[in-house]
C-alpha cells in the first residue's frame, strides 16, 4: 500500500528555501506568459517558482492550441476536463493486427471494451469554483488557466510545506505523488528556460542551493526499474486456457537466449485502471510496462526476460520490450512532461542494461514496426501517433537527434522544429475532419517537389494503388523525427529521399530545415541485381529448423528496392525464430540460422533485407 509522504529534514530545508524565493528575478520579464505566472503567484500566495515548476512538469508551459492532453488536461496547468475531452475510442480494437504476429499460432484479436475514466480527470470544476468562473474559460484562456492552477495549489497548501501541495497536485498519492514532487523540486534546482508552442518566453530561474528531497529506492523487490522513479508490480498472468490455448505472454530467457534489440513505444488507448485490468486478463494480450500520465508512475507486467505480445510482429516481439503510455494517439494530442521524463528514465535504464543503441532505429514507435507479410500491413497499429515529441524525448534520454553530418551528406536525419511543424492531419475526432493545428514530429512526403503534389503510394497500406492520405492513422507518406534516410535528389529548397522504392519530397529550406546532415551507412543492391526483396522479419533459412519446429516462410513485402536506390542501415542482424506455441516452456526453441539480414529504414516502418543481396556503403 502507498505510504504517507515522510517528513524529512531534506524536505523541510527545501520548502524553507523555496518559500523564501516567492518572487525570483527573471532574465526576461516582458513575456506575457511570464507575467501571468507572476500575477497568479502573487494573487494566491503561491511561490512563483513552485507555480512555474508544477506547470512545467505538466505541460512545459505550452497551450497546445487548446487541445486536451492524452489524459484530458488543458492549458499550462493541465486542468482536466473529461466532459469536454470526451472518452476516446481505441485504435487497438480497430483494424486487423494480431499483437502476437506469429504464423505458427491462430491470430488473437482481443477487444478491450469501453474505457471508464477516473474521477481525478475533472479538476477544472474545482478550479472554476475557486475562481467563480466557468470551465470553458479555464480551458481556453491561458492566464485564467494559470490562475486556476495557482488557486488549487493554494488550497492544497496546509502550512509552510509546499512539497505536500505539489505532490497532491499530481492527483496521485504515496510514492507516485512523491516522484512528481521530487521532479518538480529537481527542476527548481536546475532552472529552465524555453519558448512555448505559442511563442512565449518563459524562464524558471535556477536555485542551485536548493536541497532536493532524497528518498529511498522506491522499486519493489523483483521489479526492473531505475532509481528516482516510482514503480509497482502488476503481473500479467501466464495461464492455461480452454482449448489448449494460454495467455498472455511467453516465458523466455532473454538476453541469454536472444538479444533484446528494440524498445517499442506504445500508447494505451485507454485509461490507467482499465489498462491495468487488461494487463491482468489472461485472455488479452500483454506488454512489459505501462506509464501513467498524471505522475509518471510505472507498472511492470512482464519480466524483461520474457516475450510479451504487443507489437504485431513476432520477430519484433521476441527481440523487444514494449512500453505503453497512458493516452490516445489522436483524441488526446499531447503527453505530459511527467510521463516523458519517467519514460525516458525507464528507457535509458533498459537501453544501458541490454546494450540497446539510443537511436530511432532501435527506440521505435509501434507505428515503426513492419507488417509480417503483405496481408498484415494494412492492419498494423500507428501509435504513439504524430504528436509524440521524439526530439524532446531523446533530449531527455541524453541522446539529442540530428546535426552530426557534413553539409551535402547523402544521409539525413529528420528533425523538424516540433512547435512550428504543423501538418494538417484529419480524423482525430471524426473521419475526414481536420485535426486541431499543433506541433508534430511528422514530416509529410510528396511525389514531386511541391506542396500541391500528390502524396506517395504505399502498396501495403493501399493495395488498390491509390495515394496515401492525410488521415492521422495513415503513415504511408510520412517520415518521423529521428529517422534517417538516404538523399535521392535536391532541387532548390526541396529534398527527396528514397522511401518505399520511390522518391519522397519534402520542403527543406535554409533557415527552416526539417532534416539535418547525418553520418552512417546505407545499403544498395549488389551489382547485377535489378531489385532485392524486402522483409518484415528476419527469419532463418529452412535448413536451420529442427525436425520438431515448423519452417516459417520468408515472405517478401509488396515493395521494390531497386538498383540505384539507397536506404539507411541500422546494422546487420542474425536470423532467428522463437518457437513458443505451448504452455510448457520446455517445448520452446530458439532457431538461429546462418542467414544474415540488414535492418533498414525503408518507409515509415523499419524493414529487413538479406545481407547477401546488398552492399553497405558509408554516408557522410
C-alpha positions as CSV (number, residue, x, y, z in Angstrom):
1,X,0.0,0.0,0.0
2,X,1.2,3.6,-0.6
3,X,3.0,5.1,2.4
4,X,2.4,8.7,3.6
5,X,4.8,11.3,2.4
6,X,7.6,11.3,5.0
7,X,8.6,14.4,7.0
8,X,12.3,14.6,6.4
9,X,14.9,17.2,7.1
10,X,15.7,17.5,3.4
11,X,12.0,18.3,2.6
12,X,11.8,20.9,5.4
13,X,15.0,22.6,4.2
14,X,13.9,22.5,0.6
15,X,10.5,24.0,1.5
16,X,12.0,26.7,3.6
17,X,14.4,27.8,0.8
18,X,11.6,27.8,-1.8
19,X,9.2,29.7,0.3
20,X,11.8,32.4,0.7
21,X,12.0,32.8,-3.0
22,X,8.5,33.8,-3.8
23,X,9.4,36.3,-6.4
24,X,12.7,35.3,-8.2
25,X,14.3,37.6,-10.6
26,X,13.8,36.7,-14.3
27,X,16.1,37.5,-17.2
28,X,13.0,38.3,-19.3
29,X,10.0,39.9,-17.6
30,X,8.4,41.1,-20.8
31,X,6.7,37.9,-21.9
32,X,3.0,37.8,-21.2
33,X,3.0,34.2,-20.0
34,X,5.8,35.0,-17.5
35,X,3.7,37.9,-16.2
36,X,0.7,35.7,-15.9
37,X,2.6,33.3,-13.7
38,X,3.9,36.1,-11.5
39,X,0.5,37.7,-11.1
40,X,-1.2,34.4,-10.3
41,X,1.5,33.5,-7.8
42,X,1.1,36.9,-6.0
43,X,-2.7,36.7,-6.1
44,X,-2.9,33.3,-4.4
45,X,0.3,33.4,-2.3
46,X,2.0,30.6,-4.1
47,X,5.8,30.9,-4.6
48,X,6.2,31.8,-8.2
49,X,8.9,29.1,-8.9
50,X,6.6,26.5,-7.4
51,X,3.9,27.5,-9.8
52,X,6.3,27.5,-12.7
53,X,7.8,24.2,-11.7
54,X,4.4,22.4,-11.4
55,X,3.3,23.8,-14.7
56,X,6.5,22.7,-16.4
57,X,6.1,19.1,-15.2
58,X,2.5,19.2,-16.6
59,X,2.8,21.0,-19.9
60,X,6.2,22.6,-20.3
61,X,4.1,25.9,-20.1
62,X,2.5,25.2,-23.5
63,X,-1.1,25.8,-24.5
64,X,-1.2,23.0,-27.1
65,X,-3.7,25.0,-29.2
66,X,-6.4,24.5,-26.6
67,X,-6.4,20.7,-27.3
68,X,-6.6,18.2,-24.4
69,X,-3.7,16.1,-23.3
70,X,-3.9,12.3,-23.6
71,X,-5.4,12.4,-20.1
72,X,-7.9,15.2,-20.7
73,X,-5.8,18.1,-19.4
74,X,-6.0,21.6,-20.7
75,X,-3.6,24.6,-20.7
76,X,-0.3,25.3,-19.0
77,X,-1.6,23.9,-15.6
78,X,-3.2,20.8,-17.1
79,X,-6.6,21.3,-15.6
80,X,-8.5,18.2,-16.5
81,X,-12.0,18.2,-18.1
82,X,-13.1,14.8,-19.3
83,X,-16.6,16.1,-20.2
84,X,-15.1,18.3,-22.8
85,X,-12.3,16.0,-24.0
86,X,-14.7,13.0,-24.3
87,X,-13.9,9.3,-24.0
88,X,-11.8,8.3,-26.9
89,X,-12.3,5.1,-28.7
90,X,-9.5,2.7,-29.0
91,X,-7.5,2.2,-32.2
92,X,-6.2,-1.0,-30.6
93,X,-9.6,-2.6,-31.2
94,X,-9.8,-1.4,-34.8
95,X,-8.1,-3.0,-37.9
96,X,-6.8,-6.5,-38.1
97,X,-3.5,-6.5,-36.2
98,X,-2.7,-9.7,-34.3
99,X,-0.5,-8.5,-31.4
100,X,1.4,-11.8,-31.3
101,X,2.0,-11.8,-35.1
102,X,3.2,-15.4,-35.1
103,X,2.1,-17.5,-38.1
104,X,2.5,-20.7,-36.1
105,X,-0.5,-19.7,-33.9
106,X,-4.0,-18.6,-34.6
107,X,-4.5,-14.8,-34.7
108,X,-5.7,-13.2,-31.5
109,X,-7.9,-10.1,-31.7
110,X,-9.0,-9.3,-28.2
111,X,-11.5,-6.5,-27.5
112,X,-10.8,-4.1,-24.7
113,X,-14.3,-2.8,-24.2
114,X,-15.2,0.8,-23.1
115,X,-12.7,2.7,-21.0
116,X,-14.0,4.1,-17.8
117,X,-12.1,7.3,-16.9
118,X,-11.1,8.0,-13.3
119,X,-12.8,10.8,-11.4
120,X,-9.5,12.6,-11.0
121,X,-9.8,13.8,-14.6
122,X,-12.1,16.6,-13.6
123,X,-10.0,19.1,-11.7
124,X,-11.3,22.0,-13.8
125,X,-14.6,22.1,-11.8
126,X,-12.8,22.7,-8.5
127,X,-10.7,25.4,-10.0
128,X,-13.8,27.0,-11.6
129,X,-15.5,27.1,-8.2
130,X,-12.5,28.7,-6.5
131,X,-12.3,31.4,-9.2
132,X,-16.1,31.8,-9.6
133,X,-15.8,31.3,-13.3
134,X,-16.6,28.6,-15.8
135,X,-14.7,25.6,-17.1
136,X,-14.7,26.8,-20.7
137,X,-12.7,29.9,-19.6
138,X,-10.2,27.8,-17.8
139,X,-9.7,25.5,-20.7
140,X,-9.2,28.3,-23.3
141,X,-7.6,31.3,-21.6
142,X,-4.0,30.6,-20.6
143,X,-3.9,33.4,-18.0
144,X,-7.1,32.1,-16.3
145,X,-5.8,28.5,-16.6
146,X,-2.7,29.6,-14.7
147,X,-4.9,31.3,-12.0
148,X,-6.9,28.1,-11.7
149,X,-3.8,26.1,-11.1
150,X,-2.5,28.6,-8.6
151,X,-5.8,28.5,-6.7
152,X,-5.7,24.7,-6.5
153,X,-2.1,24.8,-5.2
154,X,-3.1,27.4,-2.6
155,X,-6.0,25.2,-1.5
156,X,-3.8,22.1,-1.2
157,X,-1.2,24.1,0.9
158,X,-1.9,23.4,4.6
159,X,1.1,25.1,6.1
160,X,4.7,26.0,5.4
161,X,5.4,22.8,3.5
162,X,4.8,23.3,-0.3
163,X,6.1,19.8,-1.0
164,X,2.8,18.2,0.0
165,X,0.8,20.7,-2.1
166,X,2.9,19.9,-5.1
167,X,2.5,16.2,-4.5
168,X,-1.3,16.5,-4.2
169,X,-1.5,18.5,-7.4
170,X,-0.4,15.4,-9.3
171,X,-3.7,13.7,-8.5
172,X,-1.8,10.8,-7.0
173,X,-0.9,9.5,-3.6
174,X,2.1,7.9,-1.8
175,X,5.3,7.2,-3.7
176,X,3.9,8.3,-7.1
177,X,3.0,11.7,-5.7
178,X,6.4,12.0,-4.2
179,X,8.1,11.2,-7.5
180,X,6.1,14.0,-9.2
181,X,7.0,16.4,-6.4
182,X,10.7,15.3,-6.5
183,X,10.8,16.0,-10.2
184,X,9.3,19.5,-9.7
185,X,11.9,20.3,-7.0
186,X,14.8,19.0,-9.2
187,X,13.6,21.3,-11.9
188,X,13.5,24.2,-9.4
189,X,17.1,23.5,-8.6
190,X,18.4,23.4,-12.1
191,X,16.1,26.0,-13.6
192,X,15.0,26.1,-17.2
193,X,14.0,28.5,-20.0
194,X,12.2,27.8,-23.2
195,X,10.0,29.3,-25.9
196,X,6.5,27.8,-25.7
197,X,4.5,26.5,-28.5
198,X,2.8,29.8,-29.0
199,X,6.0,31.9,-28.9
200,X,6.1,32.9,-25.2
201,X,9.5,33.2,-23.5
202,X,9.3,31.7,-20.0
203,X,12.1,31.3,-17.5
204,X,12.3,29.4,-14.3
205,X,15.5,30.7,-12.6
206,X,17.8,28.1,-11.1
207,X,18.0,27.7,-7.3
208,X,21.4,25.9,-7.1
209,X,21.4,25.8,-3.3
210,X,18.0,24.2,-3.1
211,X,18.1,20.9,-1.2
212,X,16.1,18.4,-3.3
213,X,14.4,15.7,-1.2
214,X,16.2,12.4,-1.2
215,X,14.1,9.3,-0.8
216,X,15.0,5.6,-0.6
217,X,14.8,3.5,-3.7
218,X,11.0,3.1,-4.5
219,X,11.4,-0.1,-6.6
220,X,9.7,-3.1,-5.0
221,X,11.7,-6.4,-5.0
222,X,11.7,-8.1,-8.3
223,X,10.6,-5.1,-10.3
224,X,13.0,-4.0,-13.0
225,X,13.1,-0.2,-12.8
226,X,15.6,2.7,-12.4
227,X,16.0,4.7,-9.2
228,X,14.3,8.1,-8.9
229,X,11.0,6.8,-10.4
230,X,8.1,5.0,-8.7
231,X,7.4,1.6,-9.9
232,X,5.0,-1.1,-8.9
233,X,4.3,-4.7,-9.9
234,X,1.1,-5.5,-11.7
235,X,1.9,-9.0,-13.0
236,X,0.4,-10.3,-16.3
237,X,-0.8,-13.9,-15.9
238,X,0.9,-16.8,-17.5
239,X,-2.1,-19.2,-17.5
240,X,-3.5,-22.1,-19.4
241,X,-6.9,-21.5,-21.2
242,X,-9.5,-23.9,-22.5
243,X,-8.9,-25.4,-25.9
244,X,-5.2,-25.8,-25.5
245,X,-4.5,-22.0,-25.7
246,X,-2.8,-20.0,-23.0
247,X,-2.1,-16.4,-22.1
248,X,-1.0,-13.8,-22.1
249,X,2.8,-13.9,-22.9
250,X,5.6,-16.4,-23.4
251,X,8.3,-17.4,-20.9
252,X,11.8,-17.0,-22.2
253,X,15.4,-16.4,-21.1
254,X,16.4,-13.2,-22.7
255,X,19.1,-12.0,-23.3
256,X,20.9,-15.3,-22.9
257,X,18.5,-17.0,-25.4
258,X,18.0,-14.0,-27.7
259,X,19.3,-10.4,-27.8
260,X,16.9,-7.6,-27.0
261,X,17.4,-5.2,-29.9
262,X,14.4,-2.8,-29.7
263,X,12.2,-0.9,-27.2
264,X,8.8,-0.2,-28.6
265,X,6.9,2.9,-27.5
266,X,3.1,2.5,-27.5
267,X,0.1,4.4,-26.1
268,X,-2.6,2.6,-24.2
269,X,-5.8,3.9,-26.0
270,X,-7.4,3.6,-22.6
271,X,-7.2,5.0,-19.0
272,X,-4.9,3.7,-16.3
273,X,-7.2,1.5,-14.3
274,X,-8.8,-0.1,-17.4
275,X,-5.4,-0.8,-18.9
276,X,-4.1,-2.4,-15.8
277,X,-7.2,-4.6,-15.7
278,X,-6.4,-5.7,-19.3
279,X,-2.8,-6.5,-18.5
280,X,-4.1,-8.9,-15.8
281,X,-6.5,-10.7,-18.2
282,X,-5.1,-14.0,-19.4
283,X,-7.4,-13.9,-22.5
284,X,-6.0,-10.5,-23.5
285,X,-2.5,-9.6,-24.8
286,X,0.5,-8.2,-23.0
287,X,3.3,-5.7,-22.8
288,X,6.1,-5.2,-20.3
289,X,5.4,-1.8,-18.7
290,X,2.6,0.9,-18.5
291,X,3.3,4.5,-17.6
292,X,0.7,6.8,-16.0
293,X,0.1,10.2,-17.5
294,X,-0.6,12.3,-14.3
295,X,2.7,11.5,-12.5
296,X,4.8,9.1,-14.5
297,X,4.1,6.0,-12.2
298,X,5.4,2.9,-13.9
299,X,3.8,-0.6,-13.6
300,X,5.7,-3.6,-14.7
301,X,3.6,-6.5,-16.0
302,X,6.0,-8.9,-17.8
303,X,9.7,-9.6,-16.8
304,X,12.0,-8.3,-19.5
305,X,13.4,-11.8,-19.9
306,X,10.0,-12.9,-21.2
307,X,8.3,-12.2,-24.5
308,X,5.2,-10.0,-24.5
309,X,2.5,-9.9,-27.2
310,X,2.4,-6.3,-28.1
311,X,4.0,-5.3,-31.5
312,X,2.0,-7.3,-34.0
313,X,5.2,-8.9,-35.4
314,X,6.5,-12.0,-33.7
315,X,10.1,-11.4,-34.7
316,X,10.0,-7.9,-33.2
317,X,8.1,-9.2,-30.1
318,X,10.8,-11.8,-29.4
319,X,13.5,-9.2,-29.5
320,X,11.9,-6.2,-27.9
321,X,10.5,-4.6,-24.8
322,X,7.1,-3.0,-25.1
323,X,6.2,0.1,-23.1
324,X,2.6,1.5,-23.0
325,X,1.9,5.2,-22.2
326,X,-1.5,6.2,-20.8
327,X,-3.2,8.2,-23.5
328,X,-4.6,8.3,-27.0
329,X,-2.8,8.8,-30.3
330,X,-5.5,11.0,-31.8
331,X,-8.3,12.1,-29.5
332,X,-5.8,13.5,-26.9
333,X,-2.9,15.1,-28.7
334,X,-0.2,15.7,-26.2
335,X,1.6,13.9,-23.4
336,X,2.6,15.3,-20.0
337,X,6.1,16.2,-19.1
338,X,5.9,13.9,-16.1
339,X,5.2,11.0,-18.4
340,X,8.0,11.9,-20.8
341,X,10.6,12.1,-18.0
342,X,9.6,8.9,-16.3
343,X,9.6,7.1,-19.6
344,X,13.0,8.4,-20.6
345,X,14.4,7.3,-17.3
346,X,13.0,3.8,-17.8
347,X,14.2,3.5,-21.5
348,X,17.6,4.8,-20.6
349,X,17.9,2.2,-17.8
350,X,16.8,-0.6,-20.1
351,X,19.0,0.5,-23.0
352,X,22.1,0.5,-20.7
353,X,21.2,-2.8,-19.3
354,X,20.7,-4.6,-22.6
355,X,23.1,-2.6,-24.8
356,X,20.3,-1.1,-27.0
357,X,21.5,1.9,-29.0
358,X,19.8,5.2,-28.2
359,X,18.7,5.9,-31.8
360,X,15.4,5.9,-33.7
361,X,16.3,2.6,-35.4
362,X,16.2,0.8,-32.0
363,X,13.9,3.0,-29.9
364,X,10.9,2.8,-32.1
365,X,7.2,3.5,-32.1
366,X,4.6,0.9,-32.6
367,X,4.0,2.8,-35.9
368,X,7.5,1.8,-37.0
369,X,7.0,-1.9,-36.6
370,X,6.7,-3.6,-40.0
371,X,3.9,-5.9,-41.1
372,X,4.9,-9.5,-41.2
373,X,3.6,-10.3,-44.7
374,X,1.6,-8.3,-47.3
375,X,-1.7,-9.2,-45.8
376,X,-0.9,-7.8,-42.3
377,X,0.5,-4.4,-43.3
378,X,-2.9,-2.6,-43.5
379,X,-3.9,-3.7,-40.0
380,X,-0.7,-2.6,-38.2
381,X,-1.1,0.0,-35.5
382,X,0.2,3.6,-35.7
383,X,0.6,4.7,-32.1
384,X,2.0,6.7,-30.3
385,X,1.0,9.0,-33.3
386,X,2.4,12.1,-34.9
387,X,2.1,14.2,-31.8
388,X,4.7,12.2,-29.7
389,X,7.7,14.6,-29.3
390,X,10.6,12.4,-30.3
391,X,13.1,15.2,-30.3
392,X,12.3,16.2,-26.7
393,X,12.2,12.6,-25.7
394,X,15.7,12.0,-27.0
395,X,16.9,15.2,-25.3
396,X,15.7,13.7,-22.0
397,X,17.5,10.4,-22.9
398,X,20.7,12.4,-23.3
399,X,21.0,11.5,-26.9
400,X,19.9,14.5,-29.0
401,X,18.9,13.8,-32.5
402,X,20.4,15.3,-35.7
403,X,23.1,17.7,-36.6
404,X,26.1,15.3,-36.8
405,X,26.8,15.1,-40.6
406,X,28.6,17.5,-43.0
407,X,26.6,19.7,-45.4
408,X,25.8,17.8,-48.6
409,X,25.8,14.4,-46.8
410,X,24.0,11.7,-48.7
411,X,22.1,10.8,-45.5
412,X,19.8,13.0,-43.4
413,X,18.1,12.8,-40.0
414,X,14.5,14.1,-39.9
415,X,14.4,16.8,-37.2
416,X,11.8,19.5,-37.6
417,X,11.0,22.2,-35.1
418,X,8.2,20.4,-33.2
419,X,6.2,23.5,-32.3
420,X,6.4,25.1,-35.8
421,X,5.9,21.9,-37.8
422,X,2.1,21.6,-38.0
423,X,0.9,19.3,-40.8
424,X,-2.9,19.4,-41.1
425,X,-4.0,15.8,-40.4
426,X,-7.6,14.6,-40.4
427,X,-9.6,12.1,-38.4
428,X,-8.6,13.0,-34.8
429,X,-12.2,13.5,-33.7
430,X,-14.1,12.1,-36.7
431,X,-13.3,10.8,-40.2
432,X,-12.2,13.5,-42.6
433,X,-12.4,16.3,-40.1
434,X,-9.2,18.3,-39.8
435,X,-7.3,17.9,-36.5
436,X,-6.6,21.0,-34.5
437,X,-3.3,22.5,-35.8
438,X,-0.5,21.8,-33.4
439,X,3.1,20.8,-33.3
440,X,4.1,17.4,-34.7
441,X,7.1,15.2,-35.2
442,X,5.9,14.1,-38.6
443,X,7.0,15.4,-42.0
444,X,4.8,14.7,-45.0
445,X,6.2,13.5,-48.3
446,X,5.1,14.4,-51.8
447,X,5.6,12.7,-55.1
448,X,7.0,15.9,-56.6
449,X,8.7,19.0,-55.1
450,X,5.5,20.9,-54.5
451,X,3.0,21.1,-51.6
452,X,0.2,20.6,-54.2
453,X,1.7,17.3,-55.5
454,X,0.0,14.0,-54.5
455,X,1.4,12.0,-51.6
456,X,3.3,8.8,-52.2
457,X,1.8,5.4,-52.7
458,X,2.2,2.6,-50.2
459,X,1.4,-0.7,-51.8
460,X,0.9,-2.4,-48.4
461,X,-1.5,0.2,-46.9
462,X,-3.2,1.0,-50.2
463,X,-3.1,-2.2,-52.3
464,X,-5.6,-0.6,-54.7
465,X,-2.8,1.7,-56.0
466,X,-4.2,4.9,-54.5
467,X,-2.0,7.5,-52.9
468,X,-1.6,7.9,-49.1
469,X,-3.9,10.3,-47.3
470,X,-3.6,12.9,-44.5
471,X,-5.6,10.8,-42.1
472,X,-3.8,10.8,-38.8
473,X,-3.5,7.0,-38.9
474,X,-2.1,6.8,-42.5
475,X,1.7,6.5,-42.3
476,X,2.1,5.7,-46.0
477,X,3.8,9.0,-46.9
478,X,5.2,10.3,-43.7
479,X,8.6,10.3,-42.0
480,X,9.2,10.7,-38.3
481,X,11.6,12.7,-36.2
482,X,15.0,11.0,-35.7
483,X,14.6,8.6,-38.6
484,X,17.4,8.6,-41.1
485,X,17.0,8.4,-44.9
486,X,19.3,8.4,-48.0
487,X,19.1,11.5,-50.1
488,X,17.9,10.8,-53.7
489,X,17.9,14.4,-55.1
490,X,17.9,18.0,-54.1
491,X,16.1,20.8,-56.1
492,X,16.4,24.2,-54.5
493,X,14.5,24.2,-51.2
494,X,13.2,20.7,-51.7
495,X,14.9,17.4,-50.8
496,X,13.9,13.9,-52.0
497,X,14.7,10.8,-50.0
498,X,14.4,7.1,-51.0
499,X,11.1,5.8,-49.5
500,X,9.3,2.5,-50.3
501,X,11.1,2.4,-53.6
502,X,10.1,6.0,-54.6
503,X,11.4,9.5,-54.3
504,X,9.6,11.3,-51.5
505,X,9.9,15.1,-51.5
506,X,9.7,17.5,-48.5
507,X,10.3,21.2,-48.2
508,X,13.7,21.8,-46.5
509,X,14.6,25.5,-46.9
510,X,17.5,27.3,-45.4
511,X,16.7,28.8,-42.1
512,X,13.9,26.3,-41.5
513,X,15.4,22.9,-42.1
514,X,13.3,19.8,-41.2
515,X,16.2,17.5,-42.0
516,X,19.9,17.7,-41.0
517,X,23.0,16.0,-42.5
518,X,23.8,12.7,-40.9
519,X,26.6,10.1,-40.9
520,X,26.2,6.4,-41.1
521,X,25.8,3.5,-43.5
522,X,23.4,2.9,-46.4
523,X,22.5,-0.2,-48.3
524,X,22.1,-0.6,-52.1
525,X,21.5,-3.7,-54.2
526,X,24.7,-5.6,-55.2
527,X,25.8,-5.1,-58.8
528,X,23.8,-7.2,-61.2
529,X,20.7,-7.2,-59.1
530,X,17.9,-5.1,-60.5
531,X,15.8,-5.4,-57.3
532,X,16.1,-7.1,-54.0
533,X,13.2,-8.3,-51.8
534,X,12.3,-6.5,-48.6
535,X,11.0,-8.4,-45.5
536,X,9.1,-7.6,-42.3
537,X,11.0,-10.1,-40.2
538,X,14.5,-11.7,-40.2
539,X,13.7,-15.4,-40.1
540,X,16.2,-18.2,-40.7
541,X,16.7,-20.3,-43.8
542,X,14.6,-23.6,-43.9
543,X,17.6,-25.7,-43.2
544,X,18.1,-24.2,-39.8
545,X,14.9,-25.6,-38.3
546,X,15.0,-28.8,-36.3
547,X,12.5,-31.6,-37.3
548,X,10.0,-30.7,-34.5
549,X,9.7,-27.0,-35.4
550,X,7.7,-26.0,-38.5
551,X,9.6,-23.9,-41.0
552,X,8.5,-20.3,-41.1
553,X,8.1,-18.8,-44.6
554,X,10.4,-16.0,-45.6
555,X,7.8,-13.9,-47.4
556,X,8.7,-10.6,-49.1
557,X,6.7,-7.4,-48.6
558,X,5.0,-5.8,-51.6
559,X,7.6,-3.2,-52.2
560,X,10.6,-2.7,-54.5
561,X,14.2,-1.9,-53.5
562,X,15.8,-1.2,-56.9
563,X,19.3,-0.7,-58.2
564,X,20.4,2.9,-57.7
565,X,18.4,3.3,-54.6
566,X,19.9,3.6,-51.1
567,X,18.4,3.1,-47.6
568,X,19.8,3.9,-44.1
569,X,21.2,0.8,-42.4
570,X,20.8,0.1,-38.7
571,X,23.3,-2.8,-38.8
572,X,23.5,-6.5,-39.6
573,X,21.4,-8.9,-37.5
574,X,21.3,-12.7,-37.4
575,X,18.2,-14.7,-38.4
576,X,16.1,-16.0,-35.5
577,X,12.7,-17.5,-34.8
578,X,11.4,-18.2,-31.3
579,X,9.1,-21.3,-31.5
580,X,6.8,-21.0,-28.5
581,X,3.3,-22.4,-29.1
582,X,2.8,-24.4,-25.9
583,X,2.3,-23.5,-22.3
584,X,5.3,-25.6,-21.2
585,X,8.5,-23.5,-21.8
586,X,10.5,-26.8,-22.0
587,X,9.0,-27.1,-25.5
588,X,10.1,-23.7,-26.6
589,X,13.0,-23.5,-29.1
590,X,15.1,-20.6,-30.4
591,X,16.0,-21.3,-34.0
592,X,19.1,-19.4,-35.2
593,X,20.2,-19.6,-38.8
594,X,23.2,-18.7,-40.9
595,X,21.3,-16.2,-42.9
596,X,22.1,-12.6,-42.1
597,X,19.9,-9.6,-42.6
598,X,20.4,-5.8,-42.5
599,X,17.8,-3.7,-40.8
600,X,16.9,-0.6,-42.9
601,X,14.7,2.4,-42.7
602,X,12.6,1.6,-45.8
603,X,9.5,3.7,-45.3
604,X,7.8,5.0,-42.1
605,X,8.4,1.5,-40.7
606,X,11.7,-0.4,-40.4
607,X,12.3,-3.4,-42.7
608,X,15.0,-6.1,-43.4
609,X,16.9,-7.1,-46.4
610,X,19.2,-10.1,-46.8
611,X,22.8,-9.2,-46.3
612,X,23.9,-11.2,-49.3
613,X,21.7,-9.0,-51.5
614,X,23.1,-5.6,-50.7
615,X,26.3,-3.6,-50.4
616,X,26.9,-1.5,-47.3
617,X,28.3,1.9,-48.1
618,X,29.4,4.8,-45.9
619,X,27.4,8.0,-45.9
620,X,28.8,11.2,-44.6
